[in-house]
Amino acid sequence: LCFFWRKRVSRCPLISAGRKAGRPQPANIQTGGKLVSIQEAISTCFSKDATFDGRARRPEYWWFVLFCVIVIMVLMGLSAAMDGSSIPMIVLCLFGLAVIVPGIAVTVRRLHDTDRSGWWYFIQLVPAIGGIWFFVLMVIGGTPGPNRFGG
């Protein structure tokens, strides 16, 4: 499917003109001059599953979040479609256990990219505005160049 998509996109004059202008390609996001695909972001998150130091750019974090949301939605849909079967819910619980540590780690690294300590993760516990504040911290851009958490 990806091969077919790339072949079709390369023939489209509007999209190929956008590529020449330096715009990001489909399924990629530009970060600091480097394109990060969803596969690269997810593999980075799982390879650095318990690495709480360093930095994670916005695409790495948001591609991982999107991957988790899609998998959860598919498993919930399967659970609803398979009345009486608990297998999708068991798989959902196992998936949740598999992504909890990489999810926290990429979130802490994302906070490091904004030059904040990983302890800001707990801002979500503040009633009413904690979740909104946390979302804003995840959306804002990282500090350009090196900061106290790395380069």
Disulfide bonds with the S-S distance in Angstrom:
none
